[in-house]
């Protein structure tokens, strides 16, 4: 009886050891992923989908630990952590990589691209891929896969106190802008009275009449409550957006081929999922806002495109555009 008991104890210990070993083996790679959004937001759901898929496709050998709501700091702080490798993935607009390669700012040139498909072709051109490769070489920060795969927006709008219905209605509009010279020059050229303000100050500034309007992805209008103080939404497709999964390149390069494959596959699938989530979310959000009296129109983009074409032509003539930029835009049109 004693021998049987010892055998059972030994067997239990062995099973426990094997179980513990399997858990340890399952968690041999853990990455830290940072982003700005709440976990239950449309973007937050896409990021969690990616994490779940990495776990699935790696058979539990790789885990993504999520840090939402800017828990690890603002953009500049996270980019530095990403550069050091204390953060492995940062989900945000990849235009922030202009910190290392200034040409990347032109990937969000306003009223330059015919439609989203045109922009996607441009973003996958050799010129733009070269910009991102340069950032990877200089800062050790790359991007996963096709940088346009994760949808943001899904489209851009202007939210305003005025009932803007055409190009001419923008003239003199006090428009909030982020501190980006290209964006400021763009909307000044169009005729707006541009005011630089922090994103978190927009609601109060519209309410107090400091500004009349703000540009935003449609997905953020309801969550920021902009419609409460600016009940007119104008779809203008100012430019097209995606969420780049910026990656600490040395960490990615160190992954085994099967884990790299798991990450890449999860990214592609999360991209497909993002189009469904963002599209459904925008429709539902707009429906709720309309029920509260918000108006929604799509403005004719042609006058905006025409005035900006002259703006870009002058920039080109002055040698202020990146080399090969206009050629790449036209080649992908």
Secondary structure as the mmCIF struct_conf table of DSSP 4:
data_model
#
loop_
_struct_conf.conf_type_id
_struct_conf.id
_struct_conf.beg_label_comp_id
_struct_conf.beg_label_asym_id
_struct_conf.beg_label_seq_id
_struct_conf.end_label_comp_id
_struct_conf.end_label_asym_id
_struct_conf.end_label_seq_id
HELX_RH_AL_P HELX_RH_AL_P1 UNK A 2 UNK A 26
TURN_TY1_P TURN_TY1_P1 UNK A 27 UNK A 27
BEND BEND1 UNK A 28 UNK A 28
STRN STRN1 UNK A 29 UNK A 34
BEND BEND2 UNK A 36 UNK A 37
TURN_TY1_P TURN_TY1_P2 UNK A 39 UNK A 40
BEND BEND3 UNK A 41 UNK A 41
HELX_RH_AL_P HELX_RH_AL_P2 UNK A 42 UNK A 57
TURN_TY1_P TURN_TY1_P3 UNK A 58 UNK A 60
BEND BEND4 UNK A 61 UNK A 61
STRN STRN2 UNK A 62 UNK A 67
TURN_TY1_P TURN_TY1_P4 UNK A 69 UNK A 72
BEND BEND5 UNK A 74 UNK A 74
HELX_RH_AL_P HELX_RH_AL_P3 UNK A 75 UNK A 84
TURN_TY1_P TURN_TY1_P5 UNK A 85 UNK A 85
BEND BEND6 UNK A 86 UNK A 87
STRN STRN3 UNK A 89 UNK A 92
HELX_RH_3T_P HELX_RH_3T_P1 UNK A 94 UNK A 99
TURN_TY1_P TURN_TY1_P6 UNK A 100 UNK A 100
HELX_RH_3T_P HELX_RH_3T_P2 UNK A 102 UNK A 108
TURN_TY1_P TURN_TY1_P7 UNK A 110 UNK A 111
BEND BEND7 UNK A 113 UNK A 115
HELX_RH_AL_P HELX_RH_AL_P4 UNK A 116 UNK A 123
TURN_TY1_P TURN_TY1_P8 UNK A 124 UNK A 124
BEND BEND8 UNK A 125 UNK A 125
HELX_RH_AL_P HELX_RH_AL_P5 UNK A 126 UNK A 139
BEND BEND9 UNK A 140 UNK A 140
STRN STRN4 UNK A 141 UNK A 143
BEND BEND10 UNK A 145 UNK A 145
TURN_TY1_P TURN_TY1_P9 UNK A 147 UNK A 148
BEND BEND11 UNK A 149 UNK A 150
STRN STRN5 UNK A 151 UNK A 151
BEND BEND12 UNK A 153 UNK A 155
STRN STRN6 UNK A 156 UNK A 160
BEND BEND13 UNK A 161 UNK A 162
BEND BEND14 UNK A 166 UNK A 166
HELX_RH_3T_P HELX_RH_3T_P3 UNK A 167 UNK A 170
TURN_TY1_P TURN_TY1_P10 UNK A 171 UNK A 172
STRN STRN7 UNK A 174 UNK A 177
BEND BEND15 UNK A 179 UNK A 179
HELX_RH_AL_P HELX_RH_AL_P6 UNK A 181 UNK A 190
TURN_TY1_P TURN_TY1_P11 UNK A 191 UNK A 191
STRN STRN8 UNK A 193 UNK A 196
HELX_RH_3T_P HELX_RH_3T_P4 UNK A 199 UNK A 201
HELX_RH_AL_P HELX_RH_AL_P7 UNK A 202 UNK A 207
TURN_TY1_P TURN_TY1_P12 UNK A 208 UNK A 209
BEND BEND16 UNK A 210 UNK A 210
BEND BEND17 UNK A 212 UNK A 212
STRN STRN9 UNK A 213 UNK A 217
HELX_RH_AL_P HELX_RH_AL_P8 UNK A 218 UNK A 221
TURN_TY1_P TURN_TY1_P13 UNK A 222 UNK A 225
HELX_RH_3T_P HELX_RH_3T_P5 UNK A 226 UNK A 228
TURN_TY1_P TURN_TY1_P14 UNK A 229 UNK A 229
STRN STRN10 UNK A 232 UNK A 235
BEND BEND18 UNK A 239 UNK A 239
STRN STRN11 UNK A 242 UNK A 242
STRN STRN12 UNK A 244 UNK A 248
HELX_RH_AL_P HELX_RH_AL_P9 UNK A 249 UNK A 254
BEND BEND19 UNK A 255 UNK A 255
HELX_RH_AL_P HELX_RH_AL_P10 UNK A 257 UNK A 290
TURN_TY1_P TURN_TY1_P15 UNK A 291 UNK A 293
STRN STRN13 UNK A 295 UNK A 298
HELX_RH_AL_P HELX_RH_AL_P11 UNK A 302 UNK A 317
TURN_TY1_P TURN_TY1_P16 UNK A 318 UNK A 319
BEND BEND20 UNK A 321 UNK A 321
HELX_LH_PP_P HELX_LH_PP_P1 UNK A 322 UNK A 322
TURN_TY1_P TURN_TY1_P17 UNK A 323 UNK A 324
HELX_RH_AL_P HELX_RH_AL_P12 UNK A 325 UNK A 331
TURN_TY1_P TURN_TY1_P18 UNK A 332 UNK A 332
#
